[in-house]
Amino acid sequence: MNDIIIEKMKEEDIEQVAKILIDSWRIAYKDIIDKTFLQNLNMDDKVQTLKEENKAGEHRIARDKETNEVVGVTRFGKRLDELDRFTEYDGEIYGLYVKPGLLRKKIGSRLLLHAKEKLKEQGNHKMIIWCLKENEPSRKFYESMGGILLGEKTRNIGGKDYSLVGYGYQI
């Protein structure tokens, strides 16, 4: 899909983005994260969270030029967790999601490269992105985009601990 534009998320995009996030989690993590947690993901809660997060202007969306549909989203900025051992990484992609059914159409690649460019403009020199250790498709994608496996950490999601792996990039 070459006919996309990447732009800041607007208020009117939030419901489409919330649906992409919920659908992505339910599909990509169905055999990884607790089934009940995934079933209980709530559109109203996700919309409210996105409205709060949008105040910082950290979300970028990929929009199909022809249909005006949101087809992907990323959120990035300064490191969220500076307590781990990867302190030289000053920028972070907090999340990167492509609308289910549109994978392998370069949307994720374009979003990652856009985030990388914007983080560099903000004065960052290295960035990190974390993903679930068991999420092999995402791991392969981050490696194909030049990410170097840095290590692991644990994150609690819905009351259960999951292993995450971090990928680092020079920017």
Beta strands, then each sheet from edge to edge (+ up, - down):
strand 1: 4-8
strand 2: 59-64
strand 3: 70-78
strand 4: 91-98
strand 5: 126-132
strand 6: 148-157
strand 7: 160-170
sheet 1: 1+ 2- 3+ 4- 5- 7+ 6-
end
